[in-house]
Amino acid sequence: MRCISVYTDRFDLFSDIYEKVRRANLQEDEETVIDGIVVTESGSVPEHYLNRMRSRRDVVVMKDDDITILQRRDVFEILFPDHETPDHQANVLQ
């Protein structure tokens, strides 16, 4: 799975830039700022990472079609399936 990290603890700000983040064409380890929020292409994460994060009490897990969004402390992590690209269109969280 590919992971994009969005560094904010505010769901409203994350929600406002979610589609822009999905459309961003970042390379691995590339960092950018979208509407004042730092966004990083974090590369690939193994399947067991998602399972481990789901079991933590301090992590909120959200789904948007095949995409999983994790929120913990001051970061949202958008996990794309290997076949998914960030510009795949979704209508949830709009």
N, C-alpha and C positions, 0 to 999 in steps of 0.2 A: 504494500500500500504506500502511496505517496502521502506526505504530510506537509501541510502548510500551517505555520504557526502565526497567530494574530495576537499581538501583545496588548491586551486590554482586559480589564475586569468588568467592563460594562457591557451587558448584553445589548442595550440599545445602540451603542456605537458599533459593536460587532455586526448587528443586524443591518445597520445602515450601509455598511461597506461589503457585506457578504458577497453580493453578486460581482462587485468590482474585483474582489479577491479571487473569486472563481474564474474570472476572465483574464486575470493577470497571467502573463506567460513568463514565469520566473524559472531560471535555471537552478539546479541544485546548489544549495548554500547561498543563494542570492537573497539580498535583503532590499526592501523598498519601503517607502512610506506612502500610505494611501489615506487621504483625508486626516493626516496627523497621527496615524496609527502605524506602528512598525509591523511589517509583514515579512516573514522569512519562509523561503522554500527549504524545508528541513530534510528533503530527500526521502528515502524509503524507510519504513518501519516494518518489523516483522509482525505476523499475525498475533503472536503471543503478547505483543505490546498492548494491543487493543483488549485482549482478554484480561491482562493484568490491570489495566486502567479501569475497566468495567467493575472490577471487584473492589476498588477503592471507595471509601465513603465520602471523600472530598472531591469526587469527580462526577460531573453531570454529563450524561450521555444523551445526545440528540441524533435523530436520523433525518436525512433529507434524501429520499429515494435510496440509492446505493451508497451515499456518502454518510459517513459518521462524523459527528462533531463532538469533541470532548471539551469541557470547560473545567479548569481547575485553577484556583487562585487568580492570577492575572494573565492567563493565557487561554486562548481557544485554539484547538488543533483540529484542522479539517483533514480527514483521512479519506483519500480517494482510492477506490479499488484499482488494481493494476491496469484494468482495461479502460478506466475512466480518465478523462482529461479535465483540467480545471474549467474549460469553457463549456462543458456540458450544461445545458440549460436546466434549471430547476425553478420551481415556483414556490417552494416552501420558504418561510422566513421573509417573504416580501411584504 
